[in-house]
C-alpha cells in the first residue's frame, strides 16, 4: 500500500517485563483507546498494536509497516472469554487448543466476528486470534479493554524485531510510543493453525511446535514449505488475500542477499566454506549464520575476514529461534554484502526457524549432496 503516514515523535519507554508499571501501561492503553499505535513486547516478537475493532487504527498499522492490505492482522486477546467478541463461532477443537496452549505462541484462524473490521482480516470471513503470555502484552490488552490487532513491529518483509531497538530502527517517526521490555524470549512468531479448514492445518510454523499440537489434535496437518520462486511470483502473491500472515515467499528478509544451504551437515559446511571464500576473493564482506558444531570447519572463512555467528547448537532449536532475527540484524548492520546460512533440523522450533530462513532467502537455496560433484542451486 502507499507509504503515506504522518511523521510523529517516537518515544521509547522502559517497562518491567515481569511486573509492568501501571502508569506506563495506562499511558499506552490510553493511546490505543484513542486509535493510536503502540509497539509492545510479546513472548514471540515485538508487536505493532492498534485497536482491533477500529478500522482507522488498522489502517494506521498497514501504513506504518508499508504492509499490503491483502496481508491480514492477528487479533490479540487477554482471556478466552473474549473469543466470543471477535469470532463468530468457536469450535470444540479451538477450545481444546486454547486450554492446552493459551496464553502462548499459538494463533487460531476462526470465523470472523461482526465487530472485527474486514480491513483487519484482508477482506476474508476468517479472523486470526491469539492470547499472548508476555506480562506486558497481557497488561496492555486488559488496560485497553479491547482486543489489539498487532503484526510484528517492523517494516513489511524486513527481519522481525525481538528488541525495542529493532522496532525503533524500522518504525522511528511512525509510532508515538515503544514499550521496551527487553529481548523477547521465543524469538519467532506464533504458530498459525487454520481451524476453518476441513482438517486442521498449520499455515505458519512458530513458537508452538507441531509435535506439541499433535498431542492435542493428532489429525493436524504439517505446514507446506515455501514454494520455489517464479518471475513475478512475489508481486502476484502480494495482490492476493493471504489466509494468514507469513505466507509470502519473500519475508523476514535482511536488506542484503541471504543464501540458504540445505543438505547433510558436513556437505553444508564444505559448500559454505567454498562459497564464502569465493565472495571474499572478490573483495566482498561475508556474514555466516551457523551452528556451534560448524565453527571449527568455518575457521578458514573467519581467518579470511568473514563474520561468523553461531548462536547455538543444532540440538538447541529453542536457542536458535531466540537468537535468529537478532543475529540476522547484526550481520545486516555489519554491512556485509551477502549472508550465507546453514539450515536447521525441522524438529520442534527448528521447523519455524527453517521456514523463516527459506523465506528470508526468497528462493536462493543451494541444496548440497555429498555424493554429487556440484551443488544444486534453486531460485
Buried (B, 14 or more C-beta within 10 A) or exposed (E): BEEEBEEBEBEBBEBEBEEBBEEBBBBBBBBBBEBBBBBBBBBBBBBBBBBBBBBEBBBBBBBBBBBBBBBBBBBBBBEBEBBEBBBBEBBEBBBEBBEBBBBBBBBBBBBBBEBBBBBBBBEBEBBBBBBBBBBBBBBBBBBBEBBBBBBBBBBBBBBBBBBBBBBBBBBBEBBBBBBBBBBBBBBBBBBBBBBBEEEBBBBBBBBBBBEBBEEBBEEBBEBEEBEEBEEEBBEEBBEEEBBBBBBBBBBBBBEBBBBBBBBEBEBBBBBBBEBBBEBBEEEBBBBBBBBBBBBEBBEEBBEBEBBBBBBBEBEBBBBBBBBBBBBBBBBBEEEBBBBBBBBBBBBBBBBBBBBBBBBBBBBBBBBBBEEEEEBEEBE
